[in-house]
Amino acid sequence: MAVRVIVKNGEPLEKTLRRLRKICNNEGLTRDIKRSSVYEKPSEQRRRKERERQKALRQAMKKARDKNKRRRRR
């Protein structure tokens, strides 16, 4: 995956790098790089993936509940 950041006219380099870091964090690239830098046992991989799946389910349920609450208020 290629991430491109275009330097705006007269923009300081620090600000451009900050935007790049923000994009990488939002895409999850830094997390993936850190995770792949250290060996992860297959059992730990399964546990992590299961935790991520559970987290995604919780977030989806919460979003659905919030949506229903807003709908009831109308």
N, C-alpha and C positions, 0 to 999 in steps of 0.2 A: 504494500500500500504506500503510495507516494503522497506526502503531505507538502503542499506548497503554500508559502506565505509571500505575498507580493509586498515589497517595500513601497510604502506610500511616499509621495513627493515630500521631501524635507523631514521625514520621520526618523527619529533617532534609532540606532541599531538596538539599543536595550529594549525599547518598546516593541520592536519587531520580534525580538527573541521572546519577550513576554507573551505576545500573541501566539507564537509557535508553541510555546510550552502549554498554553491554555488549550490549544487545539489538540495537542498530543494527549493531554490529560483527559479531555472530553471523549476522545476516541478510545481511550484505554490503552494506548500504546506503551506508556511508561510502566503501567502495571504489568503488562505482558512481558516487557523486557526484563523487569525485575524478577518476575516469576520464573522466566526461562534461564536466568543467570545461575540459578542454584538447582541442583537435582531434586526432583520431587518424586517420592515413591509412588507407585501406582495406587496403593491404598489411600495415600494422602490426596492424590488427584481425584479419586472417586469421591472422597469426603468433601473436597472443595467444590466439585461440580454439583454435588447434591445440595450443599449449603447455598450455592448460587441459584440453583433451581428453586429451592424453598423461598429464598429471598424474593425472586421474581414473582412467584405465586402470591406471596404476602403483599407485595406492592400492587399487583393486579387486583387483588381482592380489596385492598384499601381504596384504590382508584374507583372501583365499581361502587363501593359503599358511599364514597364521597359524591359520586355522580348521582346516585339514588337520593341522597340527602338533599342535594340541590334541586332535583326534580320535584321532590315532595314539597319544598318550600313554595313553589309557584302556584 
